[in-house]
């Protein structure tokens, strides 16, 4: 049977390392205050709506002429005879 004994300094080193690791884990789980900000959420939603409006303003004029000049059905789903 092999037995090993840890000298007290090694035990102290391990406990300090464990304490440091616990400190790192605790500090990494803190949440930034901006996550709970209602003003930031409102700005995000307004920005998304502006982006959707700009996309619609660009997509509608591009889609209309292409649907007028394309022969066949204007919808993507076409019936298949079989």
MODELLER restraints for C-alpha pairs under 7 A, 6 or more apart:
rsr = mdl.restraints
at = mdl.atoms
rsr.add(forms.Gaussian(group=physical.xy_distance, feature=features.Distance(at['CA:34:A'], at['CA:40:A']), mean=6.97, stdev=0.5))
rsr.add(forms.Gaussian(group=physical.xy_distance, feature=features.Distance(at['CA:67:A'], at['CA:74:A']), mean=6.01, stdev=0.5))
